[in-house]
């Protein structure tokens, strides 16, 4: 069998150093951009919070000034009305005094009393006029303050628009950097699967479907078992070596892991060790992970999952379909 054949020497790959250097430089640039983005977003967030507080305070002051201006206008109107009434009374009294002087019929006492009332009314009119002038000055000052608050609000709104534009630009840069990382990881994944296929060979039971590398369970395990057999250990040794090389090649700022998924056929298992196909698929995935860790693969780069019979590749009912569905899938994903 192909599994028992001796390992064939691999031809050296000359393009790795240059590619790694290029990707390292690219990803260092991405790290710099992300760092600038995080710092800028921190300061922008603080500025936005401060701006919101300032705008709220300005809105409250504007409301208070508007209320005060309304009160001052009301007081001014009352004062003007009082002034007008006083002027009318003064005019009537003056007319009365004038008539009395002309007719000579009014007693001097009544004339003196009228003149006294006229003087009092003049004092009231003067006070009302002074109060009206004061209210006019206060109203003018309130209008100036209100205008200043409106200008401040307009400046804050303009600053907010500028900050929102900066945040949008930083988000666009971050999205571009993340997209570049995803493309870099996809390139590593494609290269890894190509290398893995060349290492493991083109023997039956090995295939690539989309972004997954598939090993049939019979290559690694006996029927109903979750212990890696001797032939399977040889294949996993090759996988471990390729994973270690991949871990060295991918820059540390790209988060990734190899997910090991266990799958079974839909025939019910009858075993004292496993209560269900789900338990068997999970145990097989964990066995592969533990074996790879024992060969030096970093544990943080591995994850195990069991799916039982619930994600078949072949919905058929024959033995060939069941054989295809009993498998271990390898998939490189981001964290």
Backbone as numpy.savetxt, mean C-alpha at the origin, in Angstrom:
# Nx Ny Nz CAx CAy CAz Cx Cy Cz
18.19 -49.94 -16.26 17.36 -48.73 -16.26 18.22 -47.47 -16.26
17.60 -46.35 -16.73 18.35 -45.10 -16.81 18.75 -44.60 -15.44
17.96 -44.95 -14.38 18.27 -44.49 -13.05 19.53 -45.11 -12.51
19.88 -46.25 -12.99 21.05 -46.96 -12.48 22.29 -46.62 -13.24
22.19 -45.86 -14.30 23.37 -45.54 -15.09 24.27 -44.57 -14.35
25.55 -44.65 -14.70 26.52 -43.75 -14.07 26.26 -42.32 -14.53
26.64 -41.36 -13.69 26.45 -39.95 -14.05 27.40 -39.59 -15.19
26.84 -38.92 -16.13 27.67 -38.42 -17.23 28.21 -37.04 -16.87
29.45 -36.75 -17.17 30.02 -35.42 -16.82 29.27 -34.33 -17.55
29.06 -33.23 -16.86 28.37 -32.09 -17.44 29.36 -31.16 -18.12
28.95 -30.67 -19.25 29.80 -29.68 -19.92 29.73 -28.35 -19.18
30.84 -27.68 -19.02 30.83 -26.39 -18.28 29.99 -25.35 -19.01
29.36 -24.54 -18.23 28.52 -23.46 -18.77 29.30 -22.15 -18.60
29.65 -21.54 -19.70 30.55 -20.39 -19.65 29.83 -19.07 -19.38
28.51 -19.02 -19.62 27.85 -17.72 -19.54 27.38 -17.35 -18.12
27.55 -18.27 -17.18 27.05 -17.99 -15.82 27.73 -16.78 -15.15
29.06 -16.66 -15.15 29.67 -15.54 -14.42 29.20 -14.19 -14.95
29.21 -14.06 -16.26 28.77 -12.78 -16.82 27.32 -12.48 -16.50
26.46 -13.52 -16.62 25.04 -13.31 -16.33 24.82 -12.95 -14.87
25.53 -13.61 -13.99 25.38 -13.32 -12.55 25.83 -11.90 -12.24
26.95 -11.48 -12.85 27.43 -10.11 -12.61 26.42 -9.08 -13.11
25.88 -9.34 -14.30 24.89 -8.42 -14.85 23.65 -8.32 -13.97
23.14 -9.49 -13.56 21.93 -9.49 -12.72 22.22 -8.88 -11.35
23.42 -9.11 -10.83 23.78 -8.52 -9.53 23.77 -7.01 -9.61
24.38 -6.48 -10.68 24.37 -5.02 -10.84 22.95 -4.49 -10.98
22.15 -5.20 -11.77 20.76 -4.77 -11.95 20.00 -4.78 -10.64
20.16 -5.81 -9.86 19.41 -5.93 -8.61 19.92 -4.98 -7.54
21.23 -4.65 -7.57 21.73 -3.63 -6.66 21.08 -2.28 -6.97
20.92 -2.02 -8.27 20.20 -0.79 -8.63 18.77 -0.80 -8.14
18.12 -1.97 -8.24 16.74 -2.07 -7.75 16.68 -1.83 -6.23
17.67 -2.38 -5.51 17.69 -2.20 -4.05 17.81 -0.71 -3.72
18.68 -0.03 -4.49 18.85 1.40 -4.25 17.54 2.15 -4.49
16.86 1.81 -5.61 15.59 2.46 -5.91 14.56 2.19 -4.82
14.50 0.95 -4.35 13.54 0.61 -3.30 13.85 1.36 -2.02
15.15 1.48 -1.69 15.54 2.21 -0.48 15.13 3.67 -0.59
15.39 4.28 -1.76 14.99 5.68 -1.97 13.48 5.82 -1.86
12.77 4.84 -2.45 11.30 4.90 -2.39 10.78 4.82 -0.96
11.33 3.89 -0.16 10.85 3.73 1.21 11.13 5.00 2.02
12.35 5.57 1.85 12.69 6.79 2.57 11.78 7.94 2.15
11.59 8.08 0.82 10.74 9.16 0.33 9.30 8.98 0.81
8.83 7.74 0.80 7.44 7.49 1.24 7.27 7.81 2.71
8.35 7.56 3.52 8.27 7.87 4.94 8.09 9.38 5.14
8.96 10.17 4.44 8.88 11.62 4.60 7.59 12.17 4.01
7.18 11.61 2.88 5.93 12.09 2.26 4.74 11.80 3.18
4.73 10.61 3.81 3.64 10.25 4.73 3.59 11.23 5.90
4.80 11.56 6.44 4.82 12.52 7.55 4.31 13.89 7.10
4.73 14.29 5.88 4.29 15.59 5.38 2.78 15.61 5.16
2.23 14.51 4.63 0.79 14.43 4.38 0.01 14.50 5.69
0.52 13.79 6.71 -0.16 13.81 8.02 -0.15 15.23 8.58
1.05 15.89 8.50 1.13 17.26 8.98 0.23 18.20 8.21
0.17 17.99 6.89 -0.69 18.82 6.05 -2.15 18.67 6.42
-2.60 17.41 6.64 -4.00 17.18 7.02 -4.34 17.88 8.32
-3.41 17.82 9.30 -3.67 18.49 10.58 -3.75 20.00 10.39
-2.82 20.54 9.55 -2.83 21.98 9.30 -4.11 22.41 8.59
-4.54 21.63 7.60 -5.77 21.95 6.87 -6.97 21.92 7.81
-7.02 20.92 8.71 -8.13 20.85 9.66 -8.15 22.08 10.57
-6.94 22.46 11.05 -6.87 23.65 11.91 -7.31 24.90 11.16
-6.86 25.03 9.90 -7.25 26.18 9.10 -8.75 26.21 8.85
-9.34 25.02 8.61 -10.79 24.96 8.40 -11.54 25.42 9.66
-11.06 24.97 10.83 -11.72 25.39 12.08 -11.59 26.89 12.28
-10.37 27.43 12.03 -10.18 28.87 12.18 -11.05 29.66 11.20
-11.16 29.13 9.97 -11.99 29.80 8.97 -13.45 29.84 9.42
-13.93 28.71 9.94 -15.32 28.67 10.43 -15.53 29.67 11.57
-14.53 29.73 12.52 -14.65 30.66 13.64 -14.66 32.10 13.14
-13.76 32.39 12.15 -13.71 33.75 11.62 -15.01 34.12 10.90
-15.55 33.17 10.14 -16.81 33.44 9.44 -17.94 33.73 10.43
-17.99 32.94 11.53 -19.02 33.17 12.55 -18.84 34.54 13.22
-17.56 34.87 13.53 -17.30 36.17 14.16 -17.67 37.32 13.22
-17.35 37.14 11.92 -17.68 38.17 10.93 -19.20 38.37 10.84
-19.94 37.26 10.89 -21.40 37.37 10.85 -21.93 38.13 12.06
-21.34 37.82 13.24 -21.78 38.54 14.45 -21.45 40.02 14.35
-20.26 40.32 13.85 -19.87 41.73 13.73 -20.77 42.47 12.75
-21.11 41.80 11.65 -22.02 42.44 10.69 -23.39 42.72 11.32
-23.88 41.77 12.13 -25.17 41.96 12.80 -25.10 43.13 13.78
-23.98 43.17 14.56 -23.83 44.28 15.53 -23.73 45.61 14.80
-23.01 45.59 13.66 -22.87 46.83 12.91 -24.23 47.31 12.40
-25.04 46.37 11.90 -26.36 46.73 11.40 -27.22 47.33 12.51
-27.15 46.71 13.72 -27.91 47.23 14.84 -27.44 48.64 15.22
-26.08 48.80 15.21 -25.56 50.12 15.57 -25.99 51.18 14.56
-25.94 50.82 13.27 -26.35 51.77 12.23 -27.84 52.13 12.37
-28.65 51.10 12.70 -30.08 51.37 12.89 -30.30 52.32 14.08
-29.54 52.06 15.18 -29.65 52.93 16.35 -29.20 54.34 16.03
-28.12 54.44 15.22 -27.61 55.76 14.83 -28.66 56.51 14.00
-29.28 55.77 13.06 -30.31 56.41 12.22 -31.49 56.89 13.06
-31.91 56.06 14.04 -33.02 56.47 14.91 -32.65 57.70 15.72
-31.38 57.71 16.22 -30.94 58.87 17.01 -30.92 60.13 16.16
-30.47 59.99 14.92 -30.45 61.14 14.03 -31.87 61.67 13.77
-32.82 60.74 13.62 -34.22 61.17 13.43 -34.74 61.92 14.66
-34.45 61.35 15.85 -34.89 62.04 17.09 -34.24 63.41 17.21
-32.94 63.49 16.88 -32.25 64.78 16.98 -32.86 65.79 16.02
-33.20 65.31 14.80 -33.80 66.22 13.83 -35.16 66.73 14.32
-35.94 65.81 14.90 -37.25 66.24 15.42 -37.10 67.25 16.55
-36.16 66.97 17.47 -35.96 67.90 18.59 -35.47 69.25 18.11
-34.54 69.23 17.13 -34.03 70.50 16.60 -35.15 71.30 15.96
-36.02 70.58 15.23 -37.16 71.26 14.60 -38.09 71.84 15.67
-38.30 71.11 16.76 -39.15 71.59 17.84 -38.57 72.81 18.49
-37.24 72.79 18.75 -36.59 73.94 19.38 -36.66 75.15 18.46
-36.43 74.92 17.17 -36.47 76.03 16.23 -37.85 76.66 16.18
-38.87 75.81 16.18 -40.23 76.36 16.15 -40.53 77.15 17.42
-40.04 76.63 18.54 -40.28 77.33 19.80 -39.62 78.70 19.82
-38.41 78.80 19.30 -37.72 80.07 19.29 -38.40 81.06 18.35
-38.89 80.54 17.22 -39.54 81.41 16.27 -40.89 81.91 16.77
-41.69 81.03 17.40 -43.03 81.42 17.87 -42.97 82.22 19.15
-41.98 81.98 19.99 -41.92 82.63 21.29 -42.99 82.16 22.22
-43.69 81.09 21.79 -44.78 80.60 22.61 -44.35 79.54 23.59
-43.27 78.86 23.27 -42.85 77.75 24.15 -42.13 78.31 25.35
-42.37 77.80 26.50 -41.67 78.25 27.71 -40.18 77.93 27.62
-39.39 78.78 28.32 -37.96 78.57 28.31 -37.59 77.21 28.92
-38.40 76.82 29.89 -38.10 75.52 30.54 -38.21 74.39 29.54
-39.21 74.39 28.71 -39.40 73.34 27.72 -38.28 73.38 26.69
-37.86 74.65 26.33 -36.76 74.76 25.36 -35.49 74.17 25.95
-35.21 74.47 27.23 -34.00 73.94 27.87 -34.03 72.42 27.94
-35.23 71.93 28.28 -35.35 70.46 28.35 -35.12 69.83 26.98
-35.67 70.48 25.95 -35.49 69.94 24.61 -34.03 69.96 24.19
-33.34 71.12 24.55 -31.93 71.20 24.20 -31.12 70.13 24.94
-31.51 69.87 26.21 -30.81 68.83 26.98 -31.00 67.46 26.34
-32.22 67.18 25.92 -32.48 65.90 25.26 -31.72 65.82 23.93
-31.67 66.98 23.25 -30.93 66.98 21.99 -29.44 66.68 22.21
-28.86 67.24 23.29 -27.46 66.95 23.59 -27.25 65.48 23.90
-28.18 64.90 24.69 -28.05 63.46 25.02 -28.15 62.61 23.76
-29.06 62.98 22.88 -29.20 62.21 21.65 -27.96 62.33 20.78
-27.33 63.56 20.79 -26.10 63.71 20.03 -24.99 62.81 20.58
-24.92 62.71 21.92 -23.92 61.82 22.53 -24.15 60.37 22.12
-25.44 59.96 22.18 -25.76 58.59 21.77 -25.39 58.36 20.32
-25.70 59.38 19.47 -25.38 59.25 18.05 -23.87 59.16 17.83
-23.10 59.95 18.61 -21.64 59.90 18.47 -21.11 58.53 18.88
-21.65 58.01 20.02 -21.19 56.68 20.45 -21.54 55.61 19.40
-22.75 55.71 18.84 -23.15 54.74 17.82 -22.25 54.84 16.59
-21.91 56.10 16.22 -21.04 56.27 15.06 -19.65 55.67 15.32
-19.13 55.92 16.54 -17.82 55.35 16.89 -17.87 53.82 16.89
-18.96 53.29 17.44 -19.09 51.83 17.46 -19.17 51.27 16.05
-19.88 51.96 15.17 -19.98 51.50 13.79 -18.63 51.51 13.10
-17.82 52.57 13.37 -16.49 52.61 12.78 -15.63 51.46 13.29
-15.73 51.20 14.62 -14.95 50.08 15.19 -15.36 48.75 14.57
-16.66 48.57 14.41 -17.15 47.33 13.81 -16.68 47.21 12.36
-16.65 48.32 11.65 -16.18 48.28 10.26 -14.72 47.87 10.21
-13.90 48.43 11.13 -12.48 48.04 11.17 -12.32 46.56 11.50
-13.11 46.10 12.49 -13.04 44.67 12.85 -13.45 43.78 11.68
-14.50 44.19 10.96 -14.94 43.41 9.81 -13.86 43.36 8.74
-13.19 44.51 8.51 -12.11 44.53 7.52 -10.97 43.59 7.94
-10.63 43.60 9.23 -9.57 42.70 9.72 -9.97 41.24 9.57
-11.24 40.94 9.87 -11.71 39.57 9.70 -11.65 39.13 8.24
-12.01 40.07 7.34 -11.93 39.72 5.92 -10.49 39.44 5.49
-9.54 40.26 6.03 -8.13 40.01 5.70 -7.68 38.63 6.23
-8.07 38.31 7.46 -7.71 37.01 8.01 -8.33 35.86 7.22
-9.60 36.05 6.82 -10.26 35.02 6.04 -9.57 34.82 4.69
-9.15 35.92 4.08 -8.43 35.82 2.81 -7.11 35.07 2.99
-6.41 35.37 4.10 -5.14 34.68 4.36 -5.37 33.18 4.57
-6.46 32.82 5.29 -6.76 31.40 5.50 -7.07 30.71 4.18
-7.81 31.39 3.32 -8.14 30.79 2.02 -6.87 30.58 1.19
-5.94 31.53 1.23 -4.69 31.37 0.51 -3.89 30.18 1.07
-3.89 30.06 2.40 -3.18 28.93 3.02 -3.80 27.60 2.62
-5.14 27.56 2.58 -5.81 26.33 2.15 -5.48 25.99 0.70
-5.43 27.00 -0.15 -5.10 26.75 -1.56 -3.67 26.23 -1.68
-2.74 26.81 -0.89 -1.36 26.34 -0.93 -1.25 24.91 -0.43
-2.01 24.59 0.63 -1.99 23.21 1.15 -2.54 22.23 0.12
-3.62 22.64 -0.58 -4.18 21.74 -1.60 -3.19 21.53 -2.73
-2.48 22.59 -3.13 -1.47 22.45 -4.19 -0.35 21.54 -3.74
0.09 21.71 -2.48 1.15 20.83 -1.95 0.68 19.39 -1.90
-0.59 19.19 -1.54 -1.12 17.83 -1.49 -1.11 17.19 -2.88
-1.48 17.97 -3.91 -1.45 17.42 -5.26 -0.03 17.04 -5.68
0.93 17.89 -5.30 2.33 17.57 -5.62 2.78 16.30 -4.92
2.40 16.16 -3.65 2.79 14.96 -2.90 2.14 13.71 -3.47
0.87 13.84 -3.87 0.21 12.68 -4.47 0.89 12.27 -5.77
1.33 13.27 -6.54 2.04 12.95 -7.78 3.35 12.25 -7.49
4.07 12.71 -6.45 5.33 12.06 -6.09 5.09 10.63 -5.62
4.03 10.43 -4.83 3.72 9.07 -4.36 3.39 8.16 -5.53
2.61 8.69 -6.49 2.27 7.89 -7.67 3.53 7.52 -8.45
4.45 8.48 -8.57 5.69 8.20 -9.30 6.52 7.14 -8.58
6.60 7.25 -7.24 7.35 6.25 -6.47 6.71 4.88 -6.55
5.37 4.85 -6.52 4.68 3.56 -6.66 4.95 2.93 -8.02
4.99 3.78 -9.05 5.29 3.26 -10.39 6.70 2.68 -10.44
7.64 3.38 -9.80 9.01 2.86 -9.77 9.08 1.54 -9.01
8.35 1.47 -7.89 8.35 0.23 -7.11 7.75 -0.92 -7.92
6.64 -0.64 -8.60 6.02 -1.69 -9.42 6.99 -2.16 -10.50
7.71 -1.20 -11.11 8.66 -1.58 -12.15 9.78 -2.44 -11.57
10.25 -2.06 -10.35 11.33 -2.84 -9.73 10.85 -4.25 -9.38
9.62 -4.34 -8.86 9.08 -5.67 -8.53 8.87 -6.51 -9.79
8.44 -5.85 -10.87 8.26 -6.58 -12.12 9.61 -7.10 -12.64
10.64 -6.28 -12.49 11.97 -6.73 -12.90 12.43 -7.92 -12.08
12.13 -7.89 -10.77 12.50 -9.03 -9.92 11.74 -10.29 -10.34
10.46 -10.12 -10.64 9.67 -11.28 -11.07 10.22 -11.85 -12.37
10.61 -10.97 -13.31 11.18 -11.45 -14.57 12.50 -12.15 -14.33
13.31 -11.59 -13.42 14.60 -12.23 -13.12 14.39 -13.61 -12.52
13.40 -13.73 -11.59 13.12 -15.04 -10.99 12.61 -16.02 -12.03
11.77 -15.55 -12.96 11.27 -16.43 -14.01 12.41 -16.92 -14.89
13.38 -16.03 -15.17 14.53 -16.45 -15.98 15.35 -17.51 -15.24
15.57 -17.30 -13.94 16.29 -18.30 -13.16 15.54 -19.63 -13.14
14.20 -19.56 -13.00 13.41 -20.77 -12.95 13.53 -21.55 -14.26
13.42 -20.84 -15.38 13.53 -21.51 -16.68 14.89 -22.16 -16.85
15.94 -21.43 -16.48 17.29 -21.97 -16.61 17.50 -23.16 -15.68
16.92 -23.07 -14.47 17.09 -24.17 -13.52 16.42 -25.44 -14.01
15.19 -25.31 -14.53 14.50 -26.50 -15.00 15.21 -27.11 -16.21
15.76 -26.24 -17.06 16.52 -26.78 -18.20 17.75 -27.53 -17.71
18.43 -26.97 -16.72 19.61 -27.64 -16.18 19.21 -28.92 -15.44
18.08 -28.85 -14.71 17.63 -30.03 -13.97 17.27 -31.16 -14.93
16.65 -30.83 -16.04 16.31 -31.86 -17.01 17.56 -32.47 -17.63
18.59 -31.63 -17.86 19.82 -32.18 -18.41 20.54 -33.05 -17.39
20.42 -32.73 -16.11 21.06 -33.53 -15.06 20.33 -34.85 -14.86
19.01 -34.80 -14.78 18.24 -36.01 -14.50 18.02 -36.85 -15.76
18.22 -36.23 -16.92 18.05 -36.99 -18.15 16.61 -36.96 -18.63
16.36 -37.63 -19.73 15.02 -37.65 -20.35 14.33 -38.99 -20.12
14.56 -39.60 -18.97 13.96 -40.89 -18.67 12.46 -40.77 -18.46
11.72 -41.82 -18.66 10.27 -41.79 -18.41 9.97 -41.41 -16.96
8.92 -40.68 -16.75 8.54 -40.28 -15.40 9.02 -38.90 -15.02
9.79 -38.25 -15.90 10.25 -36.89 -15.65 9.69 -35.98 -16.75
9.13 -34.84 -16.38 8.56 -33.94 -17.37 8.45 -32.54 -16.79
8.31 -31.57 -17.69 8.08 -30.18 -17.30 6.71 -29.77 -17.83
5.86 -29.30 -16.93 4.53 -28.83 -17.30 4.40 -27.39 -16.80
4.42 -26.45 -17.75 4.34 -25.04 -17.37 5.54 -24.63 -16.54
5.30 -24.17 -15.32 6.38 -23.76 -14.43 6.69 -24.81 -13.38
6.33 -26.09 -13.64 6.54 -27.17 -12.67 7.37 -28.30 -13.28
8.25 -28.85 -12.45 9.01 -30.05 -12.83 8.38 -31.24 -12.12
8.04 -32.28 -12.86 7.24 -33.39 -12.32 8.06 -34.67 -12.32
8.06 -35.36 -11.16 8.66 -36.68 -11.02 7.55 -37.65 -10.62
7.42 -38.72 -11.33 6.42 -39.72 -10.93 6.82 -40.36 -9.61
5.84 -40.64 -8.78 6.12 -41.16 -7.44 6.91 -42.46 -7.48
6.73 -43.30 -8.52 7.42 -44.59 -8.59 8.94 -44.42 -8.66
9.41 -43.25 -9.11 10.85 -43.01 -9.16 11.43 -42.89 -7.75
10.65 -42.35 -6.82 11.16 -42.05 -5.48 10.66 -42.98 -4.39
9.44 -43.54 -4.53 8.81 -44.27 -3.44 8.25 -45.60 -3.92
8.17 -46.53 -2.98 7.44 -47.75 -3.23 5.95 -47.53 -3.08
5.15 -48.48 -3.50 3.70 -48.34 -3.45 3.23 -48.16 -2.01
2.48 -47.09 -1.76 1.93 -46.82 -0.43 2.98 -46.43 0.59
4.19 -46.09 0.17 5.28 -45.76 1.09 5.62 -44.28 0.99
6.27 -43.75 2.06 6.73 -42.36 2.07 8.20 -42.30 2.44
8.92 -43.42 2.23 10.37 -43.45 2.47 11.07 -43.48 1.11
12.02 -42.56 0.90 12.71 -42.48 -0.39 13.53 -43.75 -0.60
13.35 -44.42 -1.76 14.07 -45.66 -2.05 15.48 -45.33 -2.57
16.38 -46.32 -2.65 17.76 -46.06 -3.08 17.86 -45.39 -4.45
17.07 -45.82 -5.43 17.11 -45.18 -6.75 16.65 -43.72 -6.66
15.63 -43.49 -5.85 15.14 -42.13 -5.69 16.15 -41.23 -5.00
16.94 -41.80 -4.07 17.96 -40.99 -3.41 19.00 -40.48 -4.42
19.33 -41.30 -5.40 20.27 -40.86 -6.43 19.72 -39.69 -7.22
18.44 -39.72 -7.55 17.84 -38.61 -8.28 17.76 -37.35 -7.42
17.43 -37.54 -6.14 17.34 -36.38 -5.26 18.71 -35.78 -4.99
19.78 -36.61 -5.03 21.12 -36.04 -4.89 21.41 -35.04 -6.01
21.02 -35.40 -7.24 21.21 -34.48 -8.36 20.37 -33.21 -8.17
19.13 -33.40 -7.70 18.27 -32.24 -7.46 18.87 -31.33 -6.39
19.41 -31.92 -5.31 19.99 -31.13 -4.23 21.18 -30.32 -4.74
22.03 -30.93 -5.55 23.19 -30.21 -6.09 22.74 -29.03 -6.95
21.71 -29.25 -7.77 21.22 -28.16 -8.62 20.59 -27.05 -7.80
19.89 -27.41 -6.72 19.27 -26.39 -5.86 20.33 -25.56 -5.13
21.37 -26.20 -4.66 22.45 -25.47 -3.98 23.11 -24.49 -4.95
23.34 -24.94 -6.18 23.91 -24.06 -7.19 22.96 -22.90 -7.50
21.66 -23.18 -7.55 20.68 -22.13 -7.80 20.66 -21.12 -6.66
20.75 -21.59 -5.42 20.75 -20.69 -4.27 21.94 -19.75 -4.31
23.08 -20.22 -4.79 24.25 -19.36 -4.92 24.11 -18.37 -6.08
23.38 -18.77 -7.11 23.28 -17.94 -8.30 22.27 -16.80 -8.13
21.14 -17.07 -7.48 20.10 -16.04 -7.33 20.54 -15.03 -6.27
20.51 -13.73 -6.58 20.90 -12.71 -5.58 20.02 -12.81 -4.34
20.59 -12.49 -3.17 19.84 -12.65 -1.91 18.62 -11.75 -1.79
18.54 -10.66 -2.58 17.39 -9.78 -2.43 16.17 -10.26 -3.20
16.30 -11.35 -3.96 15.14 -11.93 -4.65 14.57 -13.04 -3.76
13.38 -12.85 -3.18 12.82 -13.88 -2.30 12.26 -15.05 -3.12
12.70 -16.26 -2.85 12.21 -17.40 -3.60 12.26 -18.64 -2.71
11.52 -19.67 -3.10 11.60 -20.97 -2.45 11.15 -22.04 -3.44
11.60 -23.25 -3.17 11.20 -24.42 -3.96 10.07 -25.13 -3.21
8.90 -25.19 -3.83 7.77 -25.87 -3.21 7.70 -27.30 -3.70
7.64 -28.22 -2.77 7.54 -29.65 -3.08 6.10 -30.07 -2.82
5.38 -30.45 -3.88 3.97 -30.82 -3.76 3.81 -32.32 -3.99
3.12 -32.97 -3.05 2.82 -34.39 -3.19 1.41 -34.62 -3.70
1.25 -35.56 -4.65 -0.06 -35.88 -5.23 -0.21 -37.40 -5.29
-1.45 -37.88 -5.18 -1.74 -39.31 -5.30 -2.85 -39.52 -6.33
-3.12 -40.81 -6.64 -4.30 -41.10 -7.45 -5.51 -41.12 -6.53
-6.69 -41.42 -7.07 -7.90 -41.33 -6.26 -8.32 -42.67 -5.65
-7.48 -43.68 -5.82 -7.79 -44.95 -5.16 -7.55 -44.82 -3.66
-8.51 -45.29 -2.89 -8.40 -45.17 -1.43 -7.23 -46.01 -0.94
-6.44 -45.42 -0.03 -5.29 -46.13 0.52 -5.74 -46.99 1.70
-5.14 -48.15 1.82 -5.42 -49.05 2.95 -4.10 -49.35 3.63
-3.79 -48.52 4.62 -2.51 -48.65 5.30 -2.66 -48.22 6.75
-1.93 -48.90 7.63 -1.99 -48.53 9.04 -1.16 -47.26 9.31
-0.30 -46.88 8.36 0.56 -45.71 8.55 -0.10 -44.42 8.08
-1.00 -44.51 7.10 -1.59 -43.30 6.53 -3.11 -43.44 6.50
-3.77 -42.45 7.07 -5.23 -42.51 7.19 -5.93 -42.14 5.88
-5.22 -41.47 4.97 -5.86 -41.01 3.73 -4.79 -40.73 2.70
-5.22 -40.54 1.46 -4.28 -40.14 0.41 -3.65 -38.78 0.71
-4.41 -37.95 1.37 -3.87 -36.64 1.74 -2.67 -36.80 2.69
-2.83 -37.67 3.66 -1.72 -37.91 4.59 -0.52 -38.49 3.86
-0.74 -39.42 2.91 0.36 -40.02 2.16 1.07 -38.96 1.30
0.31 -38.11 0.60 0.93 -37.10 -0.26 1.74 -36.11 0.57
1.22 -35.72 1.75 1.95 -34.79 2.61 3.23 -35.43 3.14
3.14 -36.71 3.54 4.32 -37.40 4.06 5.40 -37.53 3.00
5.01 -37.80 1.76 6.00 -37.90 0.69 6.67 -36.56 0.42
5.89 -35.48 0.39 6.48 -34.15 0.17 7.45 -33.80 1.29
7.08 -34.10 2.53 7.96 -33.82 3.67 9.22 -34.68 3.59
9.09 -35.94 3.16 10.26 -36.82 3.04 11.26 -36.25 2.03
10.77 -35.73 0.91 11.66 -35.13 -0.08 12.35 -33.89 0.50
11.61 -33.05 1.19 12.18 -31.85 1.79 13.26 -32.22 2.80
12.97 -33.19 3.67 13.96 -33.58 4.68 15.21 -34.16 4.04
15.05 -34.90 2.97 16.22 -35.47 2.30 17.07 -34.37 1.69
16.45 -33.38 1.05 17.19 -32.28 0.44 17.91 -31.44 1.50
17.26 -31.24 2.63 17.92 -30.50 3.72 19.15 -31.26 4.19
19.02 -32.59 4.29 20.15 -33.41 4.69 21.30 -33.34 3.71
21.05 -32.96 2.48 22.10 -32.84 1.47 22.64 -31.41 1.36
22.20 -30.53 2.23 22.76 -29.19 2.27 21.91 -28.09 1.69
20.71 -28.39 1.23 19.84 -27.34 0.71 19.32 -26.52 1.89
19.42 -25.18 1.85 18.94 -24.34 2.97 17.45 -24.59 3.25
17.08 -24.85 4.50 15.67 -25.14 4.82 14.73 -23.99 4.45
15.22 -22.73 4.53 14.34 -21.60 4.23 13.99 -21.51 2.75
14.65 -22.33 1.92 14.35 -22.34 0.49 13.39 -23.47 0.11
12.85 -24.18 1.09 12.01 -25.34 0.80 10.66 -25.22 1.50
9.64 -25.77 0.87 8.31 -25.85 1.47 7.65 -27.14 0.99
6.88 -27.78 1.86 6.21 -29.04 1.52 4.70 -28.85 1.59
3.99 -29.48 0.65 2.52 -29.41 0.64 1.97 -30.72 0.08
0.85 -31.17 0.62 0.19 -32.38 0.14 -1.19 -32.06 -0.39
-1.53 -32.62 -1.57 -2.81 -32.33 -2.20 -3.68 -33.57 -2.39
-3.17 -34.74 -1.95 -3.95 -35.95 -2.09 -4.30 -36.22 -3.54
-5.55 -36.64 -3.77 -6.00 -36.95 -5.12 -6.79 -35.81 -5.77
-6.77 -34.61 -5.15 -7.73 -33.58 -5.54 -7.25 -32.64 -6.64
-6.03 -32.82 -7.16 -5.56 -32.03 -8.29 -4.92 -32.96 -9.32
-5.71 -33.81 -9.96 -5.15 -34.78 -10.91 -4.68 -34.12 -12.20
-3.64 -34.68 -12.80 -3.23 -34.25 -14.14 -4.11 -34.89 -15.21
-4.54 -36.12 -14.93 -5.32 -36.89 -15.89 -6.63 -37.31 -15.23
-7.79 -36.86 -15.73 -9.07 -37.21 -15.09 -9.54 -38.63 -15.43
-8.75 -39.38 -16.19 -9.17 -40.71 -16.60 -9.26 -41.69 -15.44
-9.79 -42.89 -15.76 -10.01 -43.92 -14.75 -9.04 -45.10 -14.90
-8.21 -45.12 -15.94 -7.34 -46.27 -16.16 -6.06 -46.20 -15.35
-5.27 -47.31 -15.42 -4.02 -47.39 -14.67 -3.02 -46.33 -15.13
-3.03 -46.02 -16.42 -2.08 -45.03 -16.92 -2.40 -43.65 -16.35
-3.70 -43.32 -16.25 -4.09 -42.04 -15.66 -3.71 -42.00 -14.18
-3.95 -43.11 -13.47 -3.59 -43.15 -12.05 -2.08 -42.99 -11.88
-1.30 -43.59 -12.75 0.15 -43.49 -12.65 0.60 -42.04 -12.86
0.02 -41.34 -13.82 0.38 -39.94 -14.06 0.04 -39.05 -12.87
-1.05 -39.38 -12.20 -1.48 -38.54 -11.08 -0.67 -38.78 -9.82
0.00 -39.93 -9.71 0.88 -40.17 -8.55 2.22 -39.51 -8.86
2.49 -38.35 -8.21 3.65 -37.58 -8.62 4.13 -36.66 -7.51
5.36 -36.17 -7.70 5.93 -35.10 -6.89 6.22 -33.94 -7.84
5.71 -32.77 -7.51 5.91 -31.59 -8.34 6.87 -30.62 -7.64
7.78 -30.06 -8.42 8.72 -29.05 -7.94 8.37 -27.71 -8.61
8.24 -26.69 -7.81 7.85 -25.38 -8.34 8.60 -24.29 -7.61
9.27 -23.41 -8.37 9.97 -22.27 -7.78 8.98 -21.10 -7.75
8.77 -20.54 -6.56 7.84 -19.42 -6.39 8.52 -18.35 -5.56
7.94 -17.14 -5.58 8.43 -16.12 -4.66 7.75 -16.31 -3.32
8.35 -15.76 -2.30 7.81 -15.95 -0.94 6.58 -15.08 -0.73
